[in-house]
Each structure stands twice: as structure tokens, then as C-alpha cells.
Amino acid sequence: MAGAHKIKIAARLRPRLDHEIDDQGIQITHDQDEGPSWICVPNPRDVTQIFRFPITSCYDQDSAQEDIFEQDVRPLIDVVYSGVTVTIFAYGVTSSGKTHTMQGTKACPGVIPRVVEAMFEQKAVLQKSNVELAVSYMEIYKDECYDLLVDRETAPKLPVRENDVGQVFVANLTSIPIASIEEFVAIYSQASKHRSVGATNLNRASSRSHAMLTLEVTMTDSLAQRSLTGKINLVDLAGSENNKLTGNDPTRMAESAAINKSLSVLGQVVHALNQGASRIPYRNSKLTRILQDALGGNSVGLLICNLAPGTKFRQDTLNTLK
Ligand SMILES: Nc1ncnc2c1ncn2[C@@H]1O[C@H](COP(=O)(O)OP(=O)(O)OP(=O)(O)O)[C@@H](O)[C@H]1O
């Protein structure tokens, strides 16, 4: 799906919110022909200079949840069912629209509910008895992994291990079989409550951790005695941090350092993969270490850069796009 690139990059600019000034700080322009769209950001130090970033999959303020799903996400469902691991990330500063894009609302469902629906639709098309779906859900907070499908009060930090063939995995992570969308919704809403309980206990907001929801499909051919497993990881990344706004609170500074380090390593990994580099720095953060198999090999990735409009986000937008 991504041509020469292992990880496709898409961008989505959210609309201006009611309390925000309409200063048209960040713009999207389209070429007349079929070429890429351009995200245009004035240099904060010299507004006569405009940085232009070409992005093939570009969604402007008026784009709908279904646009991004139909164009960039739905084609990946078949890829998952062919036994491949797919990972979709939402990346961007706080309030740029990551959660809206991934989760959405009841009226405007985002990537997660649409993926779940499409996974069940595809299951119904295939031989039902031989196809099983399971869900797991975890978060990475300050470079440690926590299971969101267990009670947060007692949840231990989960260790990251490597198996005999060098595959990295999170040990003891709960995986629950799901037979219907309703079952998924019940498990997911309970897990989301765990996440907010954890947030209160640890004095943090949920956007200060990375949340990874995984749907795994196992297709068993009993005659041939073989099974095939495909996976889709849906990752709502922590908001990238502007250190100037973080203040001197030691807890916040430690969170901020962990978030920025893991996001910067993710950026380096995506860049190295897309350049075909021989050394990929997966080991430099837990996020990329866990996703090592999901990012490399035959896996497929989609990184959605969420952008907030307005002049005050210019520097953050430049950091995201660079
Ligand atoms: N495409 C969109 N259309 C309409 N409203 C949007 C859109 N994207 C984001 N919003 C609104 O903008 C606000 C911020 O969005 P959201 O909470 O998704 O940001 P976020 O990047 O997940 O923030 P955080 O990092 O703090 O979790 C919310 O009120 C959301 O409803």
C-alpha cells in the first residue's frame, strides 16, 4: 500500500475550535493535477518564508472521519486478513485531534470503531467457525507497559521479552477472545475506565501515555492443520510536548522527557525504515522496541500526523512534520 515506503505518512488538519482565533496560520494547498497536497507553514521567525511539505494523503479541515477510513484504513483490513501485522499511529501535539481521529464520538466514529466493524464484516464473509478475533489493550507510561484489560489498582508493570527467534513481545499481556462488536464495546469501555483510574492515581492525564489497542485474527484451516495470524495495532500516541510549557514540576518533566524521547525515536525509526537504512534504532525506546516486528519485516504502517490550525501551533506543526 505504501509503494517504496514501509510506513505511509498521512496528515490531517483539524478545524478551528470555537475559542480559537481564525488566523489561517497553517494551510493546505492542492496542485491542479494528481500530485501531492502541500502543508504550508510560515517560519515563526520570518513569516515571509513558507515551509511547504508534500503529503500524498492529506486531509483538510472539512474532511470527514469516513474519508480517512475509506481511503487509507479500509484497504488495510484485507492486509490483516492475509496474515500481516498492520500498525496505525496518530501523532501530534496535545489537542491536535489524535483521539478524535482514532476514537471519535458516537456521532462521528473514528478509526477504532470502524476497524472493529470492518474486521467483523470480513469475518462474516469467511468461514465463521475457523476465524477467531481477540483483543488486547495496553499503555506505555514513562517507558513502562501496563495492561489495560486488568484492574489498574493491582496491575503490575509488564516485562518486555524476546522469544527464541528474536521476536519482541510484552509478557503476560491479557488477550480476550471477542465474538461480536457488542463484546468488544463492553471490554473497551471497561478498559477505558481503567485508563482514567490509572490517570488519577498517577496524577496524569491520559494523553500523557501511549495507548495501543490490538485486534488479532487467527484463521485455522483444520484440514491442512495450519493457522494464520494477522494483527492490527491502533496506537493513540501521547501528545508531543513543548518543553517551554511543561514547567518545573519534576513529575511532569519526567513524563515529558519520556514522551519526547519515545516520539523522537519513533520518528528516527520511521525515517530509517523509509530510507531503507541498515541500522534501525528500535532499541532506543520501549515503544519502538515493542513495535519492532510491527514496523519492520513484512509489516505495514500508517502514521497519521494530526495538526492543529492557527499561528500558535506553527512551531509544533513544524516539529511534527520534520
Ligand atoms: N476533525 C475534527 N473535527 C471536529 N472536531 C475536532 C476534530 N479533531 C479534533 N476535534 C476537536 O478538537 C479537540 C481536541 O481534539 P482531541 O482531543 O482529539 O486531541 P488530542 O490530540 O487527542 O489531544 P490530547 O493529546 O490532549 O489527548 C476536541 O474537542 C475534539 O473534539
The ligand as an ORCA input file, in Angstrom:
! r2SCAN-3c Opt
* xyz 0 1
  N     -11.612     16.681     12.703
  C     -12.211     17.256     13.752
  N     -13.454     17.765     13.634
  C     -14.074     18.357     14.680
  N     -13.531     18.487     15.911
  C     -12.296     18.008     16.091
  C     -11.573     17.360     15.031
  N     -10.379     16.990     15.505
  C     -10.361     17.371     16.796
  N     -11.503     17.974     17.143
  C     -11.813     18.541     18.472
  O     -10.624     19.184     18.949
  C     -10.418     18.943     20.335
  C      -9.070     18.263     20.561
  O      -9.089     17.014     19.910
  P      -8.527     15.671     20.581
  O      -8.965     15.553     21.987
  O      -8.848     14.567     19.649
  O      -6.958     15.993     20.557
  P      -5.748     15.059     21.028
  O      -4.660     15.299     20.050
  O      -6.188     13.660     21.217
  O      -5.396     15.712     22.427
  P      -4.620     15.045     23.671
  O      -3.193     14.851     23.219
  O      -4.756     16.083     24.730
  O      -5.316     13.752     24.003
  C     -11.593     18.093     20.797
  O     -12.567     18.974     21.315
  C     -12.109     17.452     19.504
  O     -13.481     17.160     19.567
*
